[in-house]
Structures are given as C-alpha cells and as structure tokens.
Amino acid sequence: MAKTQLNVRVDEGTARAARERALARGMSVNRYIEELVRQDTGEVGHTFVEAAADFMKQYESVFADEFGADGDRPREGRR
C-alpha cells in the first residue's frame, strides 16, 4: 500500500506521550498514530458509539430523574 506523508503539530506533552506509548508497544510513532486512527475509524469504534447512543437513549429518563435535567447535580433529597 502506498504511503502518504502527513505532518501534524502537537504540544510537547502530547508528542512525549506518543513517543512513550509507541516505545512501550515496540513500534514507531508513525505506526502508533496509524493504529490509533484505524481503531478510531474502524468498526469497533462505530459499534461502541452506537451502543453508547442506544444506552443513553434507553436510560435518558433515569439519568434525568437522578441528576436533574441539567445533569450536573442531584435533585433535592437524593445523593
């Protein structure tokens, strides 16, 4: 498969993390990033997002009852 060069700019902390993760997995940073993109765009990623959306749709009222419509704090009398 032909390769295309892609240049990206990230902050030093992100670059350091990418290098460390790639090294820990025994692969180049290029390969590590390529694998991350494949995972993100692959069937596993789509399946997870669809399942999470279905879960939230199914249990939306339960969360609203427990935490309120704004979702950031419990309603009176609940923990």
LUMPAZA-257810 format. One record per atom (N, C-alpha, C): residue number from 1; x, y negated, z negated. Coordinates in nm, 4 decimals. Each point is the difference from the previous one (the first is absolute). Example, Ala and Ser with C-alpha at 12.3 -4.5 7.8 and 13.67 -1.06 7.14 Angstrom:
<kelums>
<kelum pos="1" east="1.3190" north="0.5690" up="-0.7800"/>
<kelum pos="1" east="-0.0890" north="-0.1190" up="0.0000"/>
<kelum pos="1" east="0.0900" north="-0.1200" up="0.0000"/>
<kelum pos="2" east="-0.0350" north="-0.1050" up="0.0720"/>
<kelum pos="2" east="0.0820" north="-0.1190" up="-0.0060"/>
<kelum pos="2" east="-0.0770" north="-0.1090" up="-0.0730"/>
</kelums>
This chain:
<kelums>
<kelum pos="1" east="0.0849" north="0.1174" up="0.0000"/>
<kelum pos="1" east="-0.0849" north="-0.1174" up="0.0000"/>
<kelum pos="1" east="0.0895" north="-0.1238" up="0.0000"/>
<kelum pos="2" east="-0.0333" north="-0.0964" up="0.0834"/>
<kelum pos="2" east="0.0762" north="-0.1243" up="0.0076"/>
<kelum pos="2" east="-0.0218" north="-0.0820" up="-0.1271"/>
<kelum pos="3" east="0.1026" north="-0.0699" up="-0.0406"/>
<kelum pos="3" east="-0.0072" north="-0.0830" up="-0.1203"/>
<kelum pos="3" east="-0.0028" north="-0.1464" up="0.0395"/>
<kelum pos="4" east="-0.0705" north="-0.0788" up="-0.0780"/>
<kelum pos="4" east="-0.0068" north="-0.1443" up="0.0183"/>
<kelum pos="4" east="0.0535" north="-0.0653" up="-0.1257"/>
<kelum pos="5" east="0.0813" north="-0.1007" up="0.0177"/>
<kelum pos="5" east="0.0545" north="-0.0706" up="-0.1153"/>
<kelum pos="5" east="-0.1025" north="-0.0976" up="-0.0529"/>
<kelum pos="6" east="-0.0136" north="-0.0011" up="-0.1330"/>
<kelum pos="6" east="-0.0927" north="-0.0898" up="-0.0677"/>
<kelum pos="6" east="0.0768" north="-0.0664" up="-0.1130"/>
<kelum pos="7" east="0.0044" north="-0.1303" up="-0.0003"/>
<kelum pos="7" east="0.0701" north="-0.0737" up="-0.1047"/>
<kelum pos="7" east="-0.1026" north="-0.0609" up="-0.0938"/>
<kelum pos="8" east="0.0203" north="0.0191" up="-0.1296"/>
<kelum pos="8" east="-0.0914" north="-0.0569" up="-0.0992"/>
<kelum pos="8" east="0.0817" north="-0.0725" up="-0.1056"/>
<kelum pos="9" east="-0.0623" north="-0.0959" up="-0.0634"/>
<kelum pos="9" east="0.0636" north="-0.0725" up="-0.1098"/>
<kelum pos="9" east="-0.0773" north="0.0305" up="-0.1272"/>
<kelum pos="10" east="0.0740" north="0.0410" up="-0.1033"/>
<kelum pos="10" east="-0.0596" north="0.0271" up="-0.1309"/>
<kelum pos="10" east="0.0880" north="-0.0630" up="-0.1058"/>
<kelum pos="11" east="-0.0562" north="-0.0204" up="-0.1186"/>
<kelum pos="11" east="0.0811" north="-0.0555" up="-0.1073"/>
<kelum pos="11" east="0.1014" north="0.1041" up="-0.0466"/>
<kelum pos="12" east="0.1012" north="-0.0456" up="-0.0711"/>
<kelum pos="12" east="0.1098" north="0.0879" up="-0.0402"/>
<kelum pos="12" east="-0.0475" north="0.1160" up="-0.0867"/>
<kelum pos="13" east="-0.0977" north="-0.0227" up="-0.0868"/>
<kelum pos="13" east="-0.0512" north="0.1075" up="-0.0847"/>
<kelum pos="13" east="-0.0645" north="0.1113" up="0.0814"/>
<kelum pos="14" east="-0.0746" north="-0.0384" up="0.1021"/>
<kelum pos="14" east="-0.0630" north="0.0988" up="0.0874"/>
<kelum pos="14" east="0.1050" north="0.0760" up="0.0788"/>
<kelum pos="15" east="0.0994" north="-0.0705" up="0.0494"/>
<kelum pos="15" east="0.1080" north="0.0654" up="0.0748"/>
<kelum pos="15" east="0.0756" north="0.0982" up="-0.0888"/>
<kelum pos="16" east="0.0278" north="-0.0407" up="-0.1217"/>
<kelum pos="16" east="0.0705" north="0.0871" up="-0.0940"/>
<kelum pos="16" east="-0.0832" north="0.1252" up="-0.0291"/>
<kelum pos="17" east="-0.1288" north="-0.0196" up="-0.0234"/>
<kelum pos="17" east="-0.0880" north="0.1140" up="-0.0277"/>
<kelum pos="17" east="-0.0039" north="0.0953" up="0.1186"/>
<kelum pos="18" east="-0.0076" north="-0.0532" up="0.1215"/>
<kelum pos="18" east="-0.0027" north="0.0847" up="0.1202"/>
<kelum pos="18" east="0.1291" north="0.0799" up="0.0117"/>
<kelum pos="19" east="0.1135" north="-0.0655" up="-0.0236"/>
<kelum pos="19" east="0.1282" north="0.0719" up="0.0077"/>
<kelum pos="19" east="0.0088" north="0.1100" up="-0.1055"/>
<kelum pos="20" east="-0.0424" north="-0.0321" up="-0.1223"/>
<kelum pos="20" east="0.0063" north="0.0987" up="-0.1088"/>
<kelum pos="20" east="-0.0914" north="0.1186" up="0.0265"/>
<kelum pos="21" east="-0.1223" north="-0.0268" up="0.0447"/>
<kelum pos="21" east="-0.0958" north="0.1082" up="0.0288"/>
<kelum pos="21" east="0.0487" north="0.0871" up="0.1144"/>
<kelum pos="22" east="0.0536" north="-0.0638" up="0.1037"/>
<kelum pos="22" east="0.0521" north="0.0765" up="0.1139"/>
<kelum pos="22" east="0.1159" north="0.0878" up="-0.0439"/>
<kelum pos="23" east="0.0915" north="-0.0557" up="-0.0779"/>
<kelum pos="23" east="0.1150" north="0.0760" up="-0.0488"/>
<kelum pos="23" east="-0.0453" north="0.1180" up="-0.0853"/>
<kelum pos="24" east="-0.0962" north="-0.0238" up="-0.0872"/>
<kelum pos="24" east="-0.0506" north="0.1069" up="-0.0870"/>
<kelum pos="24" east="-0.0628" north="0.1130" up="0.0810"/>
<kelum pos="25" east="-0.0542" north="-0.0318" up="0.1161"/>
<kelum pos="25" east="-0.0625" north="0.1012" up="0.0852"/>
<kelum pos="25" east="0.0964" north="0.0568" up="0.1036"/>
<kelum pos="26" east="0.1233" north="-0.0521" up="0.0001"/>
<kelum pos="26" east="0.1007" north="0.0512" up="0.0924"/>
<kelum pos="26" east="-0.0268" north="-0.0389" up="0.1445"/>
<kelum pos="27" east="-0.0530" north="-0.1197" up="0.0205"/>
<kelum pos="27" east="-0.0280" north="-0.0440" up="0.1363"/>
<kelum pos="27" east="0.0413" north="-0.1446" up="0.0165"/>
<kelum pos="28" east="0.0056" north="-0.0440" up="0.1245"/>
<kelum pos="28" east="0.0336" north="-0.1395" up="0.0279"/>
<kelum pos="28" east="-0.1183" north="-0.0888" up="-0.0349"/>
<kelum pos="29" east="0.0294" north="-0.1283" up="-0.0160"/>
<kelum pos="29" east="-0.1062" north="-0.0964" up="-0.0255"/>
<kelum pos="29" east="-0.0957" north="-0.0023" up="0.1195"/>
<kelum pos="30" east="0.0537" north="0.0072" up="0.1211"/>
<kelum pos="30" east="-0.0851" north="0.0029" up="0.1188"/>
<kelum pos="30" east="-0.0974" north="0.1163" up="-0.0061"/>
<kelum pos="31" east="0.0507" north="0.1172" up="-0.0314"/>
<kelum pos="31" east="-0.0861" north="0.1190" up="-0.0063"/>
<kelum pos="31" east="-0.1027" north="-0.0128" up="-0.1130"/>
<kelum pos="32" east="0.0433" north="-0.0519" up="-0.1136"/>
<kelum pos="32" east="-0.0896" north="-0.0195" up="-0.1145"/>
<kelum pos="32" east="-0.1170" north="-0.0905" up="0.0380"/>
<kelum pos="33" east="0.0294" north="-0.1143" up="0.0627"/>
<kelum pos="33" east="-0.1046" north="-0.0939" up="0.0403"/>
<kelum pos="33" east="-0.0904" north="0.0648" up="0.1056"/>
<kelum pos="34" east="0.0599" north="0.0700" up="0.0932"/>
<kelum pos="34" east="-0.0779" north="0.0687" up="0.1035"/>
<kelum pos="34" east="-0.0981" north="0.0994" up="-0.0628"/>
<kelum pos="35" east="0.0458" north="0.0751" up="-0.0995"/>
<kelum pos="35" east="-0.0872" north="0.0950" up="-0.0690"/>
<kelum pos="35" east="-0.1128" north="-0.0708" up="-0.0754"/>
<kelum pos="36" east="0.0314" north="-0.1120" up="-0.0648"/>
<kelum pos="36" east="-0.1036" north="-0.0756" up="-0.0708"/>
<kelum pos="36" east="-0.1097" north="-0.0466" up="0.0957"/>
<kelum pos="37" east="0.0405" north="-0.0504" up="0.1159"/>
<kelum pos="37" east="-0.0983" north="-0.0473" up="0.0976"/>
<kelum pos="37" east="-0.0824" north="0.1161" up="0.0517"/>
<kelum pos="38" east="0.0645" north="0.1121" up="0.0273"/>
<kelum pos="38" east="-0.0746" north="0.1177" up="0.0462"/>
<kelum pos="38" east="-0.1012" north="0.0458" up="-0.1038"/>
<kelum pos="39" east="0.0411" north="0.0004" up="-0.1255"/>
<kelum pos="39" east="-0.0931" north="0.0392" up="-0.1069"/>
<kelum pos="39" east="-0.1162" north="-0.0983" up="-0.0087"/>
<kelum pos="40" east="0.0297" north="-0.1269" up="0.0100"/>
<kelum pos="40" east="-0.1026" north="-0.1030" up="-0.0123"/>
<kelum pos="40" east="-0.1001" north="0.0053" up="0.1149"/>
<kelum pos="41" east="0.0468" north="0.0329" up="0.1181"/>
<kelum pos="41" east="-0.0882" north="0.0021" up="0.1162"/>
<kelum pos="41" east="-0.0521" north="0.1390" up="0.0311"/>
<kelum pos="42" east="0.0463" north="0.0979" up="-0.0742"/>
<kelum pos="42" east="-0.0378" north="0.1380" up="0.0271"/>
<kelum pos="42" east="-0.1354" north="0.0386" up="-0.0560"/>
<kelum pos="43" east="-0.0387" north="0.1198" up="0.0287"/>
<kelum pos="43" east="-0.1301" north="0.0526" up="-0.0413"/>
<kelum pos="43" east="-0.0155" north="0.0002" up="-0.1514"/>
<kelum pos="44" east="0.1071" north="0.0281" up="-0.0741"/>
<kelum pos="44" east="-0.0085" north="0.0025" up="-0.1458"/>
<kelum pos="44" east="-0.0428" north="-0.1356" up="-0.0528"/>
<kelum pos="45" east="0.0582" north="-0.1069" up="0.0525"/>
<kelum pos="45" east="-0.0360" north="-0.1340" up="-0.0429"/>
<kelum pos="45" east="-0.1449" north="-0.0326" up="0.0312"/>
<kelum pos="46" east="-0.0436" north="0.0344" up="0.1191"/>
<kelum pos="46" east="-0.1392" north="-0.0254" up="0.0381"/>
<kelum pos="46" east="-0.0963" north="0.0795" up="-0.0863"/>
<kelum pos="47" east="0.0328" north="0.1245" up="-0.0264"/>
<kelum pos="47" east="-0.0859" north="0.0849" up="-0.0826"/>
<kelum pos="47" east="-0.0133" north="-0.0573" up="-0.1407"/>
<kelum pos="48" east="0.1113" north="-0.0449" up="-0.0577"/>
<kelum pos="48" east="-0.0028" north="-0.0573" up="-0.1341"/>
<kelum pos="48" east="-0.0873" north="-0.1251" up="-0.0043"/>
<kelum pos="49" east="0.0177" north="-0.0889" up="0.0953"/>
<kelum pos="49" east="-0.0760" north="-0.1249" up="0.0017"/>
<kelum pos="49" east="-0.1489" north="0.0285" up="0.0168"/>
<kelum pos="50" east="-0.0345" north="0.0916" up="0.0873"/>
<kelum pos="50" east="-0.1405" north="0.0353" up="0.0189"/>
<kelum pos="50" east="-0.0592" north="0.0599" up="-0.1265"/>
<kelum pos="51" east="0.0750" north="0.0882" up="-0.0662"/>
<kelum pos="51" east="-0.0478" north="0.0606" up="-0.1243"/>
<kelum pos="51" east="-0.0172" north="-0.1051" up="-0.1094"/>
<kelum pos="52" east="0.0934" north="-0.0927" up="-0.0102"/>
<kelum pos="52" east="-0.0100" north="-0.1059" up="-0.1003"/>
<kelum pos="52" east="-0.1212" north="-0.0890" up="0.0275"/>
<kelum pos="53" east="-0.0239" north="-0.0311" up="0.1260"/>
<kelum pos="53" east="-0.1158" north="-0.0826" up="0.0357"/>
<kelum pos="53" east="-0.1303" north="0.0724" up="-0.0328"/>
<kelum pos="54" east="-0.0064" north="0.1286" up="0.0304"/>
<kelum pos="54" east="-0.1192" north="0.0788" up="-0.0329"/>
<kelum pos="54" east="-0.0223" north="0.0056" up="-0.1506"/>
<kelum pos="55" east="0.1072" north="0.0179" up="-0.0762"/>
<kelum pos="55" east="-0.0078" north="0.0050" up="-0.1459"/>
<kelum pos="55" east="-0.0550" north="-0.1317" up="-0.0540"/>
<kelum pos="56" east="0.0550" north="-0.1112" up="0.0467"/>
<kelum pos="56" east="-0.0443" north="-0.1299" up="-0.0489"/>
<kelum pos="56" east="-0.1456" north="-0.0268" up="0.0368"/>
<kelum pos="57" east="-0.0392" north="0.0401" up="0.1200"/>
<kelum pos="57" east="-0.1386" north="-0.0196" up="0.0415"/>
<kelum pos="57" east="-0.0934" north="0.0809" up="-0.0901"/>
<kelum pos="58" east="0.0405" north="0.1230" up="-0.0302"/>
<kelum pos="58" east="-0.0826" north="0.0894" up="-0.0807"/>
<kelum pos="58" east="-0.0109" north="-0.0474" up="-0.1452"/>
<kelum pos="59" east="0.1099" north="-0.0533" up="-0.0555"/>
<kelum pos="59" east="0.0031" north="-0.0353" up="-0.1423"/>
<kelum pos="59" east="0.0007" north="-0.1504" up="-0.0260"/>
<kelum pos="60" east="-0.0323" north="-0.0792" up="0.1006"/>
<kelum pos="60" east="0.0008" north="-0.1454" up="-0.0145"/>
<kelum pos="60" east="-0.0898" north="-0.0469" up="-0.1143"/>
<kelum pos="61" east="-0.1179" north="0.0569" up="-0.0113"/>
<kelum pos="61" east="-0.0934" north="-0.0424" up="-0.1050"/>
<kelum pos="61" east="0.0509" north="0.0379" up="-0.1383"/>
<kelum pos="62" east="0.0688" north="0.1114" up="-0.0114"/>
<kelum pos="62" east="0.0556" north="0.0419" up="-0.1289"/>
<kelum pos="62" east="0.1054" north="-0.1012" up="-0.0458"/>
<kelum pos="63" east="0.0876" north="-0.0401" up="0.0921"/>
<kelum pos="63" east="0.1020" north="-0.0992" up="-0.0345"/>
<kelum pos="63" east="-0.0641" north="-0.1338" up="-0.0347"/>
<kelum pos="64" east="-0.1026" north="-0.0396" up="0.0752"/>
<kelum pos="64" east="-0.0684" north="-0.1266" up="-0.0281"/>
<kelum pos="64" east="-0.0656" north="0.0033" up="-0.1375"/>
<kelum pos="65" east="-0.0626" north="0.1125" up="-0.0354"/>
<kelum pos="65" east="-0.0614" north="0.0129" up="-0.1326"/>
<kelum pos="65" east="0.1040" north="-0.0074" up="-0.1112"/>
<kelum pos="66" east="0.1135" north="0.0620" up="0.0212"/>
<kelum pos="66" east="0.1029" north="0.0064" up="-0.1036"/>
<kelum pos="66" east="0.0783" north="-0.1310" up="-0.0129"/>
<kelum pos="67" east="0.0337" north="-0.0607" up="0.1128"/>
<kelum pos="67" east="0.0906" north="-0.1150" up="-0.0017"/>
<kelum pos="67" east="-0.0648" north="-0.1307" up="0.0430"/>
<kelum pos="68" east="-0.1232" north="0.0031" up="0.0428"/>
<kelum pos="68" east="-0.0657" north="-0.1212" up="0.0470"/>
<kelum pos="68" east="0.0226" north="-0.0187" up="0.1487"/>
<kelum pos="69" east="-0.0777" north="-0.0871" up="0.0573"/>
<kelum pos="69" east="0.0074" north="-0.0212" up="0.1444"/>
<kelum pos="69" east="0.1345" north="-0.0573" up="0.0428"/>
<kelum pos="70" east="0.0621" north="-0.0833" up="-0.0868"/>
<kelum pos="70" east="0.1294" north="-0.0585" up="0.0359"/>
<kelum pos="70" east="0.1149" north="0.0983" up="-0.0172"/>
<kelum pos="71" east="-0.0236" north="0.1102" up="-0.0736"/>
<kelum pos="71" east="0.0971" north="0.1084" up="-0.0106"/>
<kelum pos="71" east="0.1228" north="-0.0265" up="-0.0838"/>
<kelum pos="72" east="0.0093" north="-0.1167" up="-0.0654"/>
<kelum pos="72" east="0.1242" north="-0.0260" up="-0.0723"/>
<kelum pos="72" east="-0.0127" north="0.0072" up="-0.1515"/>
<kelum pos="73" east="-0.1204" north="0.0231" up="-0.0523"/>
<kelum pos="73" east="-0.0104" north="0.0166" up="-0.1450"/>
<kelum pos="73" east="-0.1244" north="0.0806" up="-0.0344"/>
<kelum pos="74" east="0.0075" north="0.0769" up="-0.1076"/>
<kelum pos="74" east="-0.1169" north="0.0789" up="-0.0407"/>
<kelum pos="74" east="-0.1152" north="-0.0902" up="-0.0409"/>
<kelum pos="75" east="-0.1198" north="0.0501" up="0.0163"/>
<kelum pos="75" east="-0.1187" north="-0.0736" up="-0.0448"/>
<kelum pos="75" east="-0.0081" north="0.0019" up="-0.1510"/>
<kelum pos="76" east="-0.0809" north="-0.0905" up="-0.0562"/>
<kelum pos="76" east="-0.0203" north="-0.0089" up="-0.1458"/>
<kelum pos="76" east="-0.0350" north="0.1378" up="-0.0577"/>
<kelum pos="77" east="0.0603" north="0.0330" up="-0.1122"/>
<kelum pos="77" east="-0.0325" north="0.1230" up="-0.0702"/>
<kelum pos="77" east="0.0652" north="0.1235" up="0.0579"/>
<kelum pos="78" east="0.0817" north="-0.0133" up="0.1029"/>
<kelum pos="78" east="0.0682" north="0.1149" up="0.0609"/>
<kelum pos="78" east="0.1484" north="-0.0213" up="-0.0054"/>
<kelum pos="79" east="0.0718" north="0.1098" up="-0.0025"/>
<kelum pos="79" east="0.1456" north="-0.0052" up="0.0026"/>
<kelum pos="79" east="0.0499" north="0.0601" up="0.1253"/>
</kelums>
